[in-house]
Amino acid sequence: MIETKKEAEKVLLVGVELQGMENFTMSMEELASLAKTAGAVVKGTYTQKRDKYDSKTFVGSGKLDEIALMVEADEIDTLIVNNRLTPRQNANLEAVLGIKVIDRMQLILDIFAMRARSHEGKLQVHLAQLKYMLPRLVGQGIMLSRQAGGIGSRGPGESQLELNRRSIRNQIHDIERQLKVVEKNRATIRERRMQSGIFKIGLIGYTNAGKSTIMNAMTDKEQYEADELFATLDATTKQIHLADKFQVTLTDTVGFIQDLPTELISAFKSTLEESMNVDLLLHVIDASDPNHAEQEEVVLEILKDLDMLDIPRLALYNKLDKVEDDFHPTQFPHVMISAKHKDARAHIQMMVLAKIKTMFTPFEIKVPISKAYRLHDLASICLVEKREYVDNMEVLSGYIAENMKWKLDEFL
C-alpha cells in the first residue's frame, strides 16, 4: 500500500495590537515560528490596532471581511489568533469563516503534545488541554462538531472533544491523582539528591536558546536538540564531573516564552521544580536573536513569578558564531560561547567553577594517612585546589559549601 504524504495545514495568523502593548512585533514573529513548529504553512498575517478587542469576533468587522476573502481565495484550513479567545469569540469566528479557529494557547498546547516524551509529560499536557477545553464545550462550533484533526487537536484525541463536562471532570480528577503519585516519586528522588550534598545546576532560558545543545556538550549524551520552539519539554537530569572528582547534576528544562499561559506553568510545575531546587542557574541566551534583550526580560520576569530570583545565576550568551554585529552583554557574570564549538565545554566549566568558588567557603584540612581512603567521598562534594603530603598527613585545601562543612569534622 502506498502512503500519501499528508499536506501541511495552510494557516492565517491574526493579531490585535492594543495601545501601549509591548513586544507586539516579537509576539507575532513568535506566533509564526510556533505555527511552523506545529507543521503548518503560514500563508499570511493580519494585524490591527485597536483600543480594545472586539467582544464578538476579536477583530473589527472590516478586518474580518478581509480575512474571509483570503480564507476563500487561498483555501485556508485554520486561523490562528495571537491571543486567548473567549468561547464566544472562537465560535463566532468559526461561524463566519467556516474554518477551524484556534488561539495561541491551543497552539502551544498542541506543540507540547507533540514534544512530550515521558509518562509525566504526557499526563501534564493532557491535563492542561482538558482544563482549557472544559469551558469551551458549549457553543464551540467546528472544533467540536467535526473530527477535523490537525493542529490544535493532538493529545487527548478527537473523540474526547465530544465528551460531556462530567466525563472531562472525571478525567481531570484521574490525571491529577496519577500526577500526585508521579510527583511524590520525583520528590523522593529530589530529596535523596539534596541529602547527598551534590551541587545542582539548572539550565534555564528562552525557548530555542540552545539549552539542550549545551546539555549535550557538557554531558556527552544525546538530548534532542533542534532549531525549533519547545524542542525539550521533559526535565532531564544528568550527573557530571566538573573538576577532578567534584560531581554536579545538570538539569535541562522546558524553555520559557512570553505570554506563557498560567495553566502551562501550573501544569509543568513539577518539571520547573527541578530548577527551583538547584544551587546555580545557567541562564542561556540566544545572542544572535534580535529580540534577545526582550527574551532575557521574559525569563527574569518568570523567575520572579516563581520566586527564583534569589538563586545564583550565570548568564551563557550562546550562538556567538551567528552574531554579525558587536555584541554587548547586559548580565554579569556571563560566558560568551558557541555551544557547538569544541572549546565550549572547557570555557563553560571554567566560568561555572569560578562562580561556584564565590558561593563556597575556603577550607584546609589535615587528614591522617590512615583515614585518607575516605577522602574520595569528600572530593566529590568540594572543590579541591591543592593536595600535598606533610609529616604523614594528607593536606587538602579548596572550597566547600557552607552546609556541607560538617563533613570536614569527620576527619578531625
NUGUVO-772867 format. One record per atom (N, C-alpha, C): y, z, x; residue in one letter. Coordinates in pm, whole numbers, padded with zeros to 5 digits, always signed. Atoms other than C-alpha are relative to their C-alpha. Example, Ala and Ser with C-alpha at 12.3 -4.5 7.8 and 13.67 -1.06 7.14 Angstrom:
REM NUGUVO-772867
-00119+00000+00089a-00450+00780+01230a+00120+00000+00090a-00119-00006-00082s-00106+00714+01367s+00109+00073-00077s
***
This chain:
REM NUGUVO-772867
-00120+00000+00085m+00000+00000+00000m+00125+00000+00089m-00120+00011-00080i+00339-00100+00145i+00108+00090-00059i-00106-00090+00045e+00604+00171+00127e+00136-00069+00013e-00135+00056-00006t+00955+00056+00043t+00097+00111+00038t-00098-00098-00046k+01240+00230+00215k+00100+00029-00112k-00092-00040+00107k+01449+00429-00032k+00145-00023+00045k-00139+00026-00035e+01811+00315-00038e+00081+00130-00004e-00086-00118-00004a+02071+00574+00057a+00093+00000-00120a-00092-00012+00112e+02286+00705-00224e+00140-00042+00041e-00139+00039-00022k+02629+00548-00246k+00090+00102-00070k-00081-00109+00055v+02890+00819-00294v+00149-00025+00018v-00145-00007-00012l+03260+00861-00352l+00038+00146+00023l-00049-00135-00026l+03448+01163-00220l+00135+00020-00069l-00125-00029+00070v+03729+01329-00415v+00052+00136+00043v-00062-00127-00035g+03972+01598-00307g+00139+00011-00060g-00133-00026+00052v+04285+01755-00454v+00070+00097+00093v-00078-00085-00091e+04550+01896-00221e+00107+00074-00078e-00101-00081+00067l+04744+02182-00372l+00112+00034+00097l-00117-00032-00083q+05088+02283-00246q-00031+00119+00090q+00023-00109-00095g+05064+02498+00068g-00142+00009+00052g+00140-00002-00044m+04696+02418+00123m-00010-00038+00148m+00016+00026-00143e+04597+02434+00491e-00132-00073+00027e+00122+00067-00049n+04342+02216+00673n-00064-00093-00103n+00057+00087+00102f+04302+01977+00378f-00066-00123+00063f+00056+00120-00065t+04250+01671+00600t-00130+00031+00072t+00122-00043-00070m+03997+01857+00814m-00113+00023-00100m+00101-00029+00101s+03817+01968+00499s-00061-00128-00057s+00049+00128+00052m+03791+01611+00368m-00086-00073+00103m+00081+00061-00107e+03663+01486+00706e-00137+00068+00006e+00125-00076+00001e+03401+01759+00692e-00087-00041-00119e+00076+00039+00119l+03301+01657+00340l-00073-00131+00027l+00064+00127-00035a+03232+01305+00470a-00119+00023+00094a+00110-00031-00092s+03020+01449+00754s-00116+00066-00073s+00103-00066+00079l+02833+01669+00510l-00079-00102-00082l+00065+00102+00082a+02761+01371+00284a-00095-00086+00086a+00084+00080-00091k+02628+01168+00579k-00121+00079+00046k+00111-00086-00040t+02416+01462+00692t-00106+00006-00110t+00093-00004+00114a+02264+01468+00342a-00067-00135-00024a+00064+00131+00012g+02172+01099+00381g+00074-00100-00087g-00076+00089+00087a+02448+00938+00175a+00083-00101+00079a-00094+00098-00054v+02665+00635+00241v+00133+00018-00073v-00131-00023+00062v+03033+00712+00179v+00071-00134-00018v-00062+00129+00031k+03190+00413+00004k+00152+00009-00018k-00144-00014+00019g+03536+00556-00049g+00040+00145-00017g-00054-00134+00014t+03760+00862-00059t+00127-00003-00083t-00118-00009+00085y+04015+00955-00324y+00061+00140+00014y-00069-00128-00007t+04274+01229-00274t+00123-00003-00089t-00114-00010+00091q+04554+01353-00494q+00073+00131+00028q-00080-00121-00014k+04840+01601-00454k+00041+00048-00138k-00031-00058+00132r+04883+01834-00749r+00046+00144+00016r-00039-00142+00000d+05033+02171-00837d-00118+00089-00033d+00121-00075+00034k+04701+02281-00983k-00109-00100-00040k+00111+00086+00039y+04355+02140-01057y+00003-00022-00151y+00011+00027+00143d+04311+01971-01394d-00118+00080-00056d+00103-00090+00053s+04116+02220-01605s-00118-00074-00063s+00107+00076+00066k+03917+01945-01778k-00078-00089+00096k+00068+00101-00084t+03843+01682-01513t+00034+00013+00148t-00032-00029-00140f+03968+01838-01184f+00114-00087+00052f-00108+00090-00041v+04182+01527-01108v+00076-00046-00124v-00079+00050+00111g+04453+01372-01320g-00063-00124-00063g+00060+00111+00075s+04377+01103-01579s+00017-00134+00070s-00023+00126-00071g+04533+00822-01374g-00096-00017+00118g+00092+00005-00114k+04328+00905-01065k-00144-00017-00048k+00135+00013+00055l+04017+00936-01281l-00029-00144-00042l+00017+00142+00036d+04072+00582-01411d-00029-00085+00124d+00024+00071-00127e+04091+00455-01050e-00144+00020+00046e+00136-00034-00044i+03767+00634-00966i-00103-00073-00086i+00094+00064+00091a+03595+00494-01275a-00016-00149+00031a+00007+00141-00037l+03682+00138-01172l-00082-00021+00126l+00075+00009-00126m+03544+00196-00822m-00148+00027-00023m+00140-00034+00031v+03227+00353-00962v-00073-00122-00056v+00063+00117+00063e+03159+00043-01170e-00008-00118+00097e-00005+00115-00090a+03263-00212-00906a-00101+00010+00113a+00088-00018-00116d+03056-00064-00621d-00135+00062-00035d+00126-00058+00046e+02769+00071-00832e-00028+00134+00071e+00009-00132-00064i+02831+00425-00707i-00105+00086-00071i+00105-00087+00056d+02545+00673-00755d+00051+00141-00028d-00038-00141+00007t+02721+01005-00701t+00145+00020+00037t-00135-00043-00036l+03068+01159-00698l-00010+00140+00060l+00002-00132-00066i+03117+01449-00455i+00142+00053+00006i-00133-00061+00008v+03414+01678-00517v+00013+00109+00104v-00021-00096-00110n+03558+01881-00229n+00054+00133-00051n-00044-00128+00056n+03591+02194-00436n-00110+00050-00092n+00096-00054+00096r+03392+02422-00660r+00042-00040-00141r-00029+00043+00136l+03377+02266-01005l-00048+00105-00100l+00049-00082+00109t+03353+02466-01323t-00105-00082-00076t+00099+00075+00080p+03060+02376-01553p+00067-00102-00092p-00070+00090+00092r+03313+02221-01792r+00050-00124+00074r-00049+00114-00080q+03475+02002-01523q-00114-00092+00039q+00118+00078-00042n+03131+01893-01400n-00050-00087-00115n+00052+00072+00116a+03015+01796-01749a+00095-00111-00044a-00099+00100+00043n+03340+01613-01834n+00003-00119+00096n+00000+00108-00098l+03338+01411-01511l-00122-00089-00016l+00122+00079+00019e+02977+01304-01567e+00007-00083-00128e-00011+00071+00128a+03054+01209-01926a+00092-00123+00012a-00095+00111-00017v+03350+00991-01823v-00055-00107+00093v+00042+00094-00104l+03193+00831-01515l-00142-00053-00019l+00137+00044+00023g+02831+00810-01627g-00088+00006+00124g+00081-00017-00120i+02702+00913-01283i-00013+00150+00031i+00018-00139-00041k+02587+01232-01113k+00124+00048+00073k-00116-00062-00066v+02870+01464-01003v-00044+00133+00058v+00028-00128-00065i+02824+01744-00752i+00124+00045+00075i-00115-00050-00076d+03068+01968-00569d-00043+00038+00142d+00025-00034-00141r+03098+02085-00208r-00111+00105+00013r+00100-00106-00003m+02888+02394-00282m-00140-00056-00016m+00133+00058+00022q+02597+02192-00419q-00045-00085+00118q+00032+00084-00116l+02616+01954-00123l-00049+00085+00117l+00042-00090-00108i+02595+02239+00128i-00135+00060-00029i+00130-00054+00038l+02307+02394-00064l-00110-00102+00022l+00099+00106-00017d+02128+02060-00055d-00038-00017+00146d+00027+00012-00144i+02163+02035+00324i-00078+00120+00048i+00075-00120-00037f+02044+02393+00358f-00146-00014-00042f+00138+00020+00047a+01738+02299+00152a-00076-00095+00092a+00061+00093-00093m+01672+02011+00393m-00035+00067+00132m+00011-00056-00135r+01713+02225+00704r-00088+00125+00010r+00076-00126-00005a+01533+02549+00611a-00144-00027+00042a+00136+00018-00052r+01206+02577+00804r-00089+00122-00028r+00081-00121+00017s+01090+02938+00776s-00018+00033-00148s+00024-00045+00137h+00949+03100+00463h+00122+00073-00053h-00118-00075+00043e+01250+03333+00450e+00117-00093-00026e-00110+00094+00018g+01497+03048+00493g-00011-00076-00130g+00022+00073+00125k+01342+02854+00206k+00024+00089-00121k-00024-00094+00109l+01348+03163-00015l+00149+00021-00023l-00144-00026+00011q+01715+03224+00061q+00073-00119-00062q-00062+00120+00058v+01811+02865-00018v-00032-00010-00148v+00044+00006+00140h+01609+02871-00338h+00079+00100-00084h-00074-00103+00073l+01780+03195-00442l+00144-00042-00024l-00140+00042+00014a+02130+03059-00376a+00012-00114-00100a-00003+00113+00095q+02050+02739-00569q-00016+00048-00144q+00024-00050+00136l+01917+02928-00870l+00121+00077-00053l-00117-00077+00042k+02217+03162-00879k+00117-00093-00033k-00106+00096+00027y+02450+02864-00864y-00029-00079-00127y+00041+00080+00114m+02252+02678-01129m+00013+00076-00132m+00011-00079+00123l+02232+02964-01381l+00118-00018-00096l-00110+00015+00096p+02585+02949-01529p+00027-00145-00038p-00024+00141+00026r+02569+02568-01529r-00108-00065-00086r+00108+00056+00081l+02264+02528-01751l+00051-00058-00131l-00049+00044+00130v+02461+02494-02073v+00114-00098+00020v-00110+00095+00000g+02675+02185-02116g+00004-00093+00117g-00002+00091-00112q+02587+02012-01792q-00082-00122-00035q+00061+00123+00049g+02502+01651-01857g-00107-00059+00087g+00098+00080-00074i+02333+01410-01619i-00085+00084+00093i+00077-00080-00096m+02232+01673-01364m-00119+00068-00066m+00109-00071+00067l+02019+01847-01625l-00079-00089-00096l+00066+00080+00102s+01931+01567-01863s-00092-00106+00055s+00088+00102-00056r+01772+01322-01623r-00061+00049+00131r+00069-00039-00122q+01524+01362-01341q+00051-00090+00113q-00067+00095-00089a+01769+01197-01103a-00049+00009+00144a+00038-00015-00139g+01656+01341-00770g+00119-00025+00090g-00105+00031-00095g+01855+01268-00456g+00085+00120+00036g-00086-00105-00051i+02144+01464-00311i+00042+00096-00110i-00039-00103+00097g+02215+01791-00488g-00114+00049-00085g+00113-00040+00086s+01869+01818-00644s-00122+00039+00081s+00113-00042-00081r+01649+01916-00349r-00018+00149-00010r+00023-00144-00001g+01496+02259-00308g-00097+00040-00108g+00092-00046+00104p+01357+02414-00626p-00077-00113-00066p+00070+00111+00065g+01266+02072-00764g+00061-00033-00135g-00068+00042+00122e+01389+01870-01059e-00052+00070-00124e+00055-00059+00123s+01152+02025-01313s+00064+00135-00031s-00058-00132+00022q+01315+02366-01262q+00141-00009-00059q-00132+00015+00058l+01650+02227-01367l-00005+00007-00152l+00017-00004+00144e+01508+02217-01721e-00038+00139-00052e+00042-00134+00043l+01408+02583-01723l+00114+00074-00069l-00105-00076+00070n+01590+02822-01953n+00049+00116+00085n-00063-00107-00077r+01806+03110-01838r-00096+00115+00031r+00091-00113-00022r+01537+03372-01881r-00098-00032+00112r+00093+00041-00104s+01295+03178-01664s+00065+00004+00137s-00069+00000-00129i+01554+03136-01389i+00029+00143+00044i-00024-00140-00038r+01644+03504-01401r-00128+00064+00053r+00128-00053-00050n+01275+03586-01359n-00029-00050+00141n+00020+00055-00135q+01257+03354-01058q+00090+00070+00100q-00093-00069-00089i+01567+03517-00907i-00052+00139+00035i+00054-00135-00022h+01413+03861-00952h-00121-00005+00095h+00120+00011-00083d+01084+03746-00795d+00036-00032+00145d-00040+00037-00136i+01256+03585-00493i+00068+00118+00070i-00067-00117-00059e+01476+03891-00437e-00102+00105+00042e+00107-00095-00036r+01159+04105-00439r-00069-00045+00129r+00065+00052-00120q+00995+03878-00180q+00090+00015+00122q-00092-00010-00112l+01308+03879+00035l+00014+00143+00050l-00007-00141-00042k+01317+04260+00037k-00113+00033+00095k+00115-00022-00089v+00970+04259+00193v+00025-00065+00135v-00028+00072-00125v+01073+03997+00450v+00108+00072+00080v-00110-00069-00067e+01396+04183+00529e-00045+00133+00059e+00053-00125-00052k+01205+04509+00571k-00076-00025+00131k+00073+00034-00123n+00976+04344+00826n+00096-00037+00112n-00100+00039-00099r+01277+04192+01003r+00071+00123+00055r-00069-00123-00042a+01450+04533+01012a-00087+00081+00096a+00092-00073-00088t+01139+04689+01169t-00001-00062+00140t-00001+00070-00130i+01132+04424+01443i+00132+00025+00072i-00131-00021-00059r+01506+04467+01498r+00014+00141+00055r-00005-00140-00044e+01470+04846+01522e-00076+00019+00130e+00077-00009-00125r+01200+04810+01788r+00079-00059+00116r-00077+00066-00105r+01424+04572+01981r+00115+00089+00047r-00111-00088-00036m+01713+04820+01969m-00049+00120+00079m+00055-00115-00070q+01495+05109+02081q-00049-00035+00140q+00051+00042-00131s+01362+04906+02372s+00108+00000+00106s-00109+00000-00096g+01705+04906+02532g+00033-00138+00051g-00027+00136-00046i+01702+04528+02576i+00138-00044-00050i-00135+00047+00032f+02053+04379+02584f-00012-00123-00090f+00012+00105+00102k+02109+04149+02285k+00125-00088-00002k-00108+00098+00001i+02320+03831+02289i-00017-00091-00121i+00006+00088+00117g+02406+03625+01981g+00089-00122+00019g-00078+00124-00003l+02521+03263+01968l+00062-00020-00138l-00069+00028+00126i+02782+03202+01700i+00096-00116+00022i-00096+00108-00015g+03024+02921+01629g-00001-00091-00120g-00010+00098+00107y+03128+02640+01402y-00123-00089+00002y+00117+00086+00005t+02851+02414+01283t+00019-00123+00088t+00003+00116-00090n+02763+02137+01531n+00082+00022+00128n-00075-00028-00123a+02942+02313+01820a-00088-00011+00124a+00092+00014-00113g+02628+02292+02036g-00079+00126+00032g+00071-00126-00024k+02466+02635+01994k-00147-00022+00037k+00142+00024-00027s+02109+02500+01985s-00022-00065+00136s+00009+00062-00133t+02172+02287+02296t+00011+00106+00107t-00015-00110-00095i+02289+02598+02479i-00123+00090-00002i+00123-00079+00013m+01990+02790+02345m-00112-00065+00082m+00104+00072-00074n+01759+02523+02489n+00024+00006+00150n-00033-00004-00143a+01941+02521+02823a-00031+00137+00060a+00020-00137-00051m+01914+02899+02855m-00145+00046-00004m+00137-00049+00020t+01551+02934+02743t-00108-00098+00042t+00100+00104-00032d+01380+02607+02846d-00096-00022-00116d+00084+00020+00118k+01244+02599+02491k+00067-00103-00090k-00055+00104+00087e+01285+02326+02233e+00042+00058-00135e-00058-00037+00128q+01513+02428+01950q+00060-00128-00057q-00051+00125+00059y+01605+02149+01706y+00149-00011+00024y-00143+00023-00022e+01938+02003+01810e+00033-00143-00039e-00042+00134+00042a+02129+01708+01669a+00150+00001-00025a-00143+00013+00026d+02482+01578+01622d+00021-00010-00151d-00013-00004+00146e+02492+01684+01259e+00029+00143-00042e-00036-00133+00048l+02607+01974+01047l-00122+00078-00045l+00108-00091+00039f+02378+02272+00991f-00137-00045+00052f+00129+00039-00059a+02107+02147+01230a-00093+00121+00009a+00080-00122-00009t+01992+02510+01262t+00037+00093-00116t-00024-00098+00106l+01952+02748+00969l-00068+00133+00028l+00077-00122-00020d+01682+02997+01059d+00033+00064+00135d-00030-00071-00125a+01769+03262+01316a-00120-00007+00093a+00106+00008-00102t+01568+03214+01636t+00038+00092+00114t-00025-00093-00110t+01542+03489+01897t-00101-00022+00111t+00085+00019-00118k+01406+03431+02248k+00038+00104+00105k-00025-00094-00108q+01371+03668+02541q+00009-00075+00132q-00018+00069-00128i+01501+03553+02880i+00039+00100+00108i-00046-00079-00114h+01574+03690+03227h+00134-00059+00045h-00131+00048-00044l+01942+03668+03316l+00015+00009+00151l-00007-00018-00145a+01909+03800+03670a-00115+00089+00044a+00114-00077-00052d+01606+03921+03867d-00090+00040-00117d+00087-00046+00109k+01415+04137+03616k+00078+00041-00124k-00083-00042+00113f+01708+04203+03380f-00026-00090-00120f+00039+00075+00119q+01591+04098+03032q+00106+00011-00109q-00087+00000+00118v+01803+04000+02734v-00067-00083-00109v+00043+00090+00108t+01737+03848+02394t+00118-00088-00037t-00101+00097+00038l+01927+03538+02286l-00034-00051-00139l+00024+00039+00140t+01963+03461+01914t+00094-00113-00041t-00076+00114+00054d+02074+03128+01765d+00001+00011-00152d-00009-00018+00145t+02202+03148+01407t+00069-00119-00065t-00063+00107+00078v+02341+02925+01132v+00147-00014+00038v-00139+00024-00034g+02677+02763+01206g+00093+00032-00116g-00100-00029+00103f+02993+02858+01020f+00073-00128-00037f-00079+00114+00046i+03212+02619+00824i+00110+00053-00091i-00108-00050+00087q+03543+02654+00641q-00043-00011-00145q+00036-00008+00143d+03512+02746+00275d-00149+00019-00019d+00142-00031+00017l+03155+02863+00334l-00012+00088-00124l+00008-00076+00126p+03060+02982-00017p-00051+00142+00021p+00040-00140-00014t+03029+03357-00054t-00147+00019-00034t+00141-00012+00035e+02690+03306-00217e-00091-00030+00120e+00082+00035-00115l+02562+03148+00103l+00007+00108+00107l-00009-00111-00094i+02697+03429+00321i-00091+00112-00045i+00088-00103+00055s+02516+03667+00090s-00147-00040+00015s+00138+00047-00006a+02202+03454+00079a-00056+00006+00141a+00046+00001-00139f+02185+03436+00457f+00040+00128+00074f-00043-00125-00062k+02288+03796+00518k-00100+00047+00105k+00101-00047-00095s+01959+03881+00686s-00002-00086+00126s-00007+00087-00117t+01995+03578+00913t+00121+00038+00085t-00120-00036-00072l+02350+03673+01005l-00009+00139+00060l+00018-00134-00053e+02238+04033+01061e-00056-00003+00142e+00051+00013-00136e+02062+03908+01372e+00117-00004+00099e-00118+00002-00085s+02413+03856+01510s+00084+00126-00016s-00077-00122+00022m+02558+04172+01357m-00043+00113+00091m+00055-00110-00079n+02338+04390+01576n-00011-00033+00148n+00006+00037-00141v+02396+04221+01911v+00103+00079+00081v-00093-00069-00090d+02575+04366+02214d+00113-00092+00046d-00099+00097-00046l+02758+04046+02307l-00012-00128-00082l-00002+00127+00073l+02861+03738+02108l+00050-00111+00091l-00045+00120-00069l+02883+03396+02271l+00055-00094-00106l-00066+00085+00101h+03135+03202+02062h+00007-00141+00054h+00008+00138-00047v+03050+02834+02111v+00103-00085-00076v-00108+00080+00058i+03343+02596+02053i-00013-00144+00050i+00003+00142-00037d+03334+02216+02049d+00139-00041+00047d-00132+00031-00056a+03623+02142+02284a+00043-00143-00028a-00032+00141+00023s+03602+01770+02203s+00046-00028-00142s-00040+00020+00138d+03671+01819+01833d+00151+00019-00013d-00146-00014+00015p+04039+01754+01749p+00041+00119-00086p-00029-00115+00086n+04015+02038+01496n-00055+00131+00056n+00067-00119-00056h+03867+02291+01740h+00080+00129-00020h-00082-00120+00018a+04163+02531+01707a-00018+00057-00140a+00023-00045+00138e+04122+02546+01328e-00142+00056-00016e+00138-00047+00008q+03746+02585+01369q-00016+00138+00063q+00001-00133-00062e+03799+02879+01605e+00048+00105-00100e-00058-00094+00095e+04015+03045+01341e-00096+00029-00116e+00097-00019+00109v+03750+02990+01071v-00108+00099+00043v+00105-00089-00050v+03485+03160+01286v+00052+00142+00012v-00056-00134-00017l+03712+03453+01369l+00026+00066-00135l-00024-00054+00133e+03802+03492+01001e-00130+00049-00063e+00130-00041+00055i+03434+03505+00902i-00050+00124+00073i+00039-00120-00075l+03365+03755+01183l+00075+00122-00052l-00079-00110+00057k+03644+03967+01038k-00060+00044-00133k+00060-00032+00130d+03488+03946+00690d-00132+00075+00017d+00130-00063-00025l+03154+04055+00841l+00011+00127+00084l-00025-00119-00083d+03314+04345+01035d-00065-00015+00138d+00061+00026-00131m+03203+04186+01365m+00103-00026+00110m-00103+00028-00099l+03538+04150+01543l-00002+00098+00117l+00001-00099-00107d+03477+04466+01746d-00114-00022+00100d+00108+00030-00094i+03165+04318+01911i+00058-00081+00117i-00052+00077-00115p+03248+04199+02268p-00037-00147-00011p+00022+00144+00011r+03285+03820+02284r+00033-00071+00130r-00028+00092-00109l+03274+03548+02545l+00005-00140-00060l-00014+00134+00057a+03403+03203+02446a-00064-00104+00091a+00061+00111-00073l+03197+02899+02551l+00059-00130-00053l-00058+00128+00040y+03408+02583+02534y-00095-00110+00047y+00108+00094-00028n+03138+02316+02512n+00047-00145-00015n-00023+00145+00010k+03127+01932+02533k+00124-00044+00078k-00114+00039-00083l+03388+01913+02810l-00012-00144+00048l+00020+00137-00045d+03233+01579+02908d+00058-00101-00099d-00055+00090+00103k+03373+01433+02583k+00149+00020-00021k-00144-00026+00014v+03725+01571+02622v+00078-00100+00083v-00076+00106-00068e+03971+01293+02709e+00131+00052+00059e-00129-00051-00048d+04299+01484+02746d-00017+00135+00069d+00003-00134-00059d+04387+01803+02932d-00031+00102-00109d+00042-00099+00101f+04225+02096+02755f+00050+00137+00040f-00054-00133-00027h+04388+02436+02727h-00067+00102-00092h+00070-00100+00082p+04160+02718+02608p+00096+00108-00051p-00085-00105+00060t+04307+02987+02383t-00069+00135-00004t+00072-00127+00003q+04036+03253+02405q-00038+00042+00142q+00035-00055-00131f+03970+03480+02701f-00084+00126-00020f+00047+00088-00107p+03739+03542+02875p-00073-00121-00059p+00067+00120+00050h+03582+03197+02849h-00075-00072+00112h+00072+00089-00090v+03347+02946+03009v+00025-00142-00051v-00020+00139+00040m+03418+02572+03009m-00116-00081+00056m+00125+00062-00042i+03096+02370+03018i-00030-00128-00080i+00068+00103+00078s+02899+02068+02906s-00145+00045-00002s+00130-00067+00010a+02576+02224+02777a-00115-00082+00055a+00109+00085-00046k+02363+01923+02874k+00007-00029+00151k-00011+00019-00145h+02484+01925+03237h-00097+00093+00071h+00105-00076-00069k+02229+02050+03489k+00051+00136+00051k-00053-00127-00050d+02464+02326+03614d+00045+00095-00111d-00051-00081+00111a+02546+02461+03266a-00065+00137-00006a+00071-00128+00011r+02279+02730+03265r+00051+00100+00104r-00044-00091-00107a+02385+02877+03601a+00142+00048-00025a-00139-00035+00027h+02751+02871+03500h+00010+00103-00112h-00001-00095+00113i+02685+03046+03168i-00053+00136+00046i+00058-00125-00047q+02462+03307+03335q+00100+00079+00084q-00096-00068-00088m+02727+03385+03596m+00109+00069-00081m-00109-00057+00079m+03001+03440+03336m-00049+00110-00094m+00056-00103+00088v+02774+03636+03099v-00025+00128+00080v+00025-00118-00085l+02670+03868+03384l+00131+00069+00036l-00131-00058-00032a+03035+03916+03480a+00054+00078-00119a-00045-00068+00121k+03115+04008+03119k-00078+00129-00023k+00084-00118+00021i+02820+04249+03096i+00040+00113+00094i-00040-00104-00096k+02937+04432+03410k+00121+00077-00048k-00117-00070+00054t+03265+04510+03236t-00036+00093-00115t+00046-00082+00113m+03066+04660+02946m-00089+00115+00046m+00093-00100-00052f+02821+04860+03160f+00072+00102+00090f-00049-00105-00089t+02869+05171+03377t-00066-00012+00137t+00063+00006-00134p+02817+05161+03757p-00093+00120+00020p+00092-00110-00030f+02526+05373+03884f-00059-00018+00140f+00079+00003-00123e+02342+05463+04201e-00106+00108-00013e+00109-00096+00014i+02006+05634+04211i-00093-00009+00120i+00096-00007-00110k+01773+05751+04488k-00135+00041-00057k+00132-00022+00059v+01407+05733+04395v-00105+00019+00111v+00107-00020-00099p+01118+05879+04596p-00099-00117-00005p+00096+00110-00006i+00868+05618+04712i-00115+00023-00097i+00112-00031+00090s+00606+05799+04502s+00028-00042-00143s-00035+00041+00137k+00799+05701+04185k+00050-00145-00007k-00058+00134-00006a+00904+05354+04296a-00071-00100-00092a+00075+00092+00085y+00630+05190+04090y+00057-00008-00142y-00057-00003+00135r+00823+05285+03776r+00134-00073-00009r-00132+00064+00000l+01138+05101+03880l+00002-00136-00070l+00006+00130+00066h+01016+04776+03727h+00056+00009-00141h-00050-00017+00138d+01084+04908+03375d+00151+00023-00001d-00143-00026-00006l+01428+05032+03480l+00077-00128+00029l-00067+00124-00039a+01520+04697+03636a+00011-00099-00116a-00004+00093+00113s+01452+04523+03303s+00116+00030-00095s-00108-00037+00092i+01736+04710+03126i+00134+00021+00070i-00125-00017-00072c+02000+04729+03401c+00019-00114+00100c-00030+00101-00102l+02172+04500+03648l-00004+00066+00137l+00014-00055-00135v+02054+04586+03998v+00076-00089+00097v-00083+00074-00094e+02316+04482+04254e-00052+00012+00143e+00041-00027-00138k+02172+04639+04565k-00126+00087+00001k+00127-00074-00009r+01831+04770+04667r-00033+00016+00149r+00030-00025-00141e+01752+04937+05002e-00083+00127+00015e+00083-00117-00029y+01524+05197+05164y+00070+00087+00102y-00066-00095-00088v+01676+05510+05321v-00078+00132-00002v+00069-00130-00014d+01479+05813+05451d-00110+00017-00105d+00114-00006+00091n+01166+05740+05249n+00041+00004-00149n-00051+00007+00138m+01376+05687+04937m+00042-00145-00027m-00050+00132+00039e+01449+05369+04748e+00132+00020-00073e-00134-00018+00055v+01820+05344+04668v+00039-00124-00080v-00042+00110+00087l+01929+05132+04373l+00142+00024-00046l-00134-00011+00057s+02285+05061+04267s+00028-00124-00084s-00029+00112+00090g+02424+04842+03992g+00072+00047-00123g-00068-00030+00126y+02528+04862+03628y-00103+00023-00111y+00091-00032+00110i+02364+05014+03320i+00081+00034-00125i-00067-00031+00126a+02456+05052+02953a+00014+00152-00014a-00027-00143+00013e+02610+05389+02871e-00110+00070-00079e+00102-00064+00085n+02349+05456+02600n-00138-00001+00062n+00129+00001-00068m+02066+05392+02849m+00000+00082+00128m-00009-00078-00124k+02187+05624+03128k-00105+00110+00007k+00102-00106+00001w+01932+05881+03017w-00127-00044+00071w+00119+00051-00070k+01665+05655+03166k+00004+00039+00149k-00013-00035-00141l+01801+05741+03512l-00049+00143+00027l+00041-00140-00018d+01726+06111+03455d-00149+00015+00025d+00145-00008-00019e+01355+06033+03455e-00040-00008+00147e+00032+00014-00141f+01376+05965+03827f+00057+00111+00087f-00061-00109-00076l+01568+06278+03927l-00094+00119+00015l
***
